[in-house]
Amino acid sequence: MFLLKSRREREKIIVSEMIRMYCAGNHPNHVGLCEQCLGLSVYSEKRLLSCMYGDKKPVCKECPVHCYSPQKRGQMKHVMRYSGPRMIYRKPAYAILHIFDNLTAPKSKSVAKRNTKYA
């Protein structure tokens, strides 16, 4: 069952669903994922599974270690901006659990230092 999986496994499922949703909406001429979206999905899964924080990882946007390359990070932001609002209608359980996971994820202390450095 989806709820019983580890946080990292749930995040992997949710991110792959968001990429699938993005690809279906923006690249409708493909069956399944297009080559670009498949590459992003494989890359994100590899990065998630090799996260140094394991299941105690902070939310990626607040993590002090950016393991995505700048190009892939930009692609993922684009995917999440497209898929995020649609998740609540198409996969409400995933959306609610994703929000809950983000609220309960450990906060990174070095992020607060980094944000105040340029203030």
Residue, then its C-alpha position, 0 to 999 in steps of 0.5 A: m500500500f502506498l501509505l506504508k512505503s517509506r517517504r523516499e519511495r512515496e516521493k519517487i512515485i509522486v515525482s514520476e506521476m507528476i512527470r507522466m502528467y506533464c508529458a501527457g499534457n505537453h507532449p501528447n503525440h507520444v505513447g507513454l513518456c517522451e524521450q526527454c521526460l523519460g530521461l528526467s524521470v530516470y535522473s530524478e529517481k537516481r538522484l532521489l535514491s542516492c540522496m545522502y539524507g535518506d528517509k530523513k531528507p528535507v524537501c528538495k527546494e530547502c535542501p542545502v545540497h543541490c544534487y540536481s544539475p541546474q538544467k534538470r532543476g529548471q526542468m523539474k520546477h517547470v514540471m512541478r508548476y504544471s503538475g502540482p495544481r492538477m494533482i489535487y484533481r487527478k491524484p488527490a491522495y498523492a497531492i495530500l500526502h505530498i503536502f503532508d510529507n513536505l510539512t513534516a519533513p525535517k528542516s535544514k538548519s543551513v538553509a536559514k543561514r544561507n537565506t539570511k546571508y544575502a538579506 
